């Protein structure tokens, strides 16, 4: 049971880092388009 919770925590943190990466890339693209 603990293993599953650890994996979920790892996936969640990975999701969040991917999300912030996407946001960073989007703001870069917007500044390029201006």
HUBEL-V621808 format. One record per residue. N is the residue number from 0. RES is the residue in one letter. SS is DSSP state (a for helix, b for strand, c for the rest). OMEGA is omega in whole degrees, -180 to 180 (999 if undefined). D_LAST is the distance of its C-alpha to the last C-alpha in Angstrom with 2 decimals. Layout:
BEGIN
n:N res:RES ss:SS omega:OMEGA d_last:D_LAST
n:N res:RES ss:SS omega:OMEGA d_last:D_LAST
END
This chain:
BEGIN
n:0 res:X ss:c omega:-180 d_last:50.16
n:1 res:X ss:a omega:180 d_last:48.56
n:2 res:X ss:a omega:-179 d_last:47.04
n:3 res:X ss:a omega:-180 d_last:45.21
n:4 res:X ss:a omega:178 d_last:43.87
n:5 res:X ss:a omega:-179 d_last:42.68
n:6 res:X ss:a omega:178 d_last:40.90
n:7 res:X ss:a omega:179 d_last:39.23
n:8 res:X ss:a omega:179 d_last:38.12
n:9 res:X ss:a omega:179 d_last:36.76
n:10 res:X ss:a omega:-179 d_last:34.86
n:11 res:X ss:a omega:-179 d_last:33.46
n:12 res:X ss:a omega:178 d_last:32.18
n:13 res:X ss:a omega:177 d_last:30.75
n:14 res:X ss:a omega:-176 d_last:28.96
n:15 res:X ss:a omega:180 d_last:27.48
n:16 res:X ss:a omega:176 d_last:26.28
n:17 res:X ss:a omega:-179 d_last:24.70
n:18 res:X ss:a omega:-179 d_last:23.03
n:19 res:X ss:a omega:176 d_last:21.55
n:20 res:X ss:a omega:179 d_last:20.46
n:21 res:X ss:a omega:179 d_last:18.66
n:22 res:X ss:a omega:179 d_last:16.93
n:23 res:X ss:a omega:180 d_last:15.91
n:24 res:X ss:a omega:180 d_last:14.61
n:25 res:X ss:a omega:-179 d_last:12.65
n:26 res:X ss:a omega:176 d_last:10.90
n:27 res:X ss:a omega:-179 d_last:10.30
n:28 res:X ss:a omega:-179 d_last:8.88
n:29 res:X ss:a omega:-180 d_last:6.47
n:30 res:X ss:a omega:177 d_last:5.43
n:31 res:X ss:a omega:-176 d_last:5.59
n:32 res:X ss:a omega:-176 d_last:3.80
n:33 res:X ss:c omega:999 d_last:0.00
END
